[in-house]
Amino acid sequence: MPNETSTVNPFETAKQQIDIVAKQIHLDGGVLEVLKHPKRELTVHFPVRMDDGSFRVYTGYRVQYNMARGPTKGGIRFHPQVSLDEVRALAAWMTWKCAVVNIPYGGAKGGVICDPKSMSRGELERLTRRYASEISLIIGPEIDIPAPDVYTDSQTMAWIMDTYSMQAGYSVPGVVTGKPIPLGGSEGRGEATGRGCSIVIREAAKDAGIRVKGAKVAVQGFGNAGSVAARLLYDEQGAQIVAVSDSKGGIFKADGLNPHAVEEHKQKTGSVVGFPGTKAISNAEVLEAKVDILVPAALENQITAKNAPKIEAKVVAEAANGPTLPEADTILFEKKATVLPDILANAGGVTVSYFEWAQDIQGFFWPLAEVNQRLDRVMVQSYADVHKVAVEHKVHNRTAAYILAIQRVVDAIRLRGIYP
Ligand code: NAD
């Protein structure tokens, strides 16, 4: 999406973040160089038969950034703007995200340069299957486990699982996560990101001295992550959801909305806008609403140096990836707002993906209550770990999360040693 930062090379940003942390934890040159390079990158060019009988050649990537802590994990994106540097950056961020929540994975990412909106279902299936076949050289339950990302979903994962299984000669459900439940998907995966976010909000609120019961909440982006976070904050913690938005605009109600009813309205009309009894507000106003808790759950680069001074929330929980620009982080930190960074606040999704994989390879499936209980435990511990580092190093939570994650990866690299 066009914005002031869209020309920034995301991999350069990812490497700068590593440099900042390296200074904090006094990393030596050799290990630092390892951290700034992806371990393995595969580029594939492959033909796909189109519905009109012609065929087109597509380019795809799979980058395995670091596997010191275990097999790599990360989504597959179908988008016209996919580039190798974007995939590298996303793979690096997956490495840190898995390390923050201390699940035994490294990070990876994949992508295919394509315009899925202009392709038929048959074309998408053939593209997915051929891409899966091309990258099957380096994926697998013990090596690298893909998942859905932008414009890929549980059906895409089903096709990848089937393609990989056909080549193996037996069913391999653990090769991807985010699968439909009948193929070895996990209970609770669909709402895991929003649930994880609501759990870290609960924990951070205790440290920030905020009572979530009755607290006012604004959610930018009432999609998968945002609507689930809103619903759980309302149902389980008694928060008052006063503002929500989607790509069509925002709505505000001072004495609180029922997120279930908003969801129904969105299902019927395609948007939260026009929900009875609410005031229409802009997306910018949602961010600046007079609330205690703000959940950006839509796009990147939403909180900037310009609007950060106007943000009233005491807790900002990043359900979205990359919603806050670095200069805005500093402003929020100085305002004593608690930012729960993306690699912590939205890591519930990858955590339940890990549970899915663990269930698949055991062939033993857990009920929803068990999945949610385990997720709660992981998120509580991860928040506590990040908070401890933030206090010890006197840094904001984002830097703390990166310090924690990168230190864990460095520890694994050092313990394993450099081969040979
Ligand atoms: P989604 O498509 O279900 O929801 C996105 C929502 O944002 C939609 O309601 C859309 O209308 C809204 N939106 C789009 N443009 C907007 C704008 N300009 N202003 C306000 N709202 C706008 O996607 P999702 O899966 O909920 O993902 C949202 C964010 O969470 C992304 O950054 C994604 O990377 C991140 N995330 C999601 C998951 C997951 O498991 N779903 C996991 C980790 C991170």
Residues whose N, C-alpha, C, O or C-beta is under 5 A from the ligand:
A	BS01	NAD	T193 Q220 G221 F222 G223 N224 A225 G226 S245 D246 S247 N283 A297 A298 L299 A319 A320 N321 N346 G349
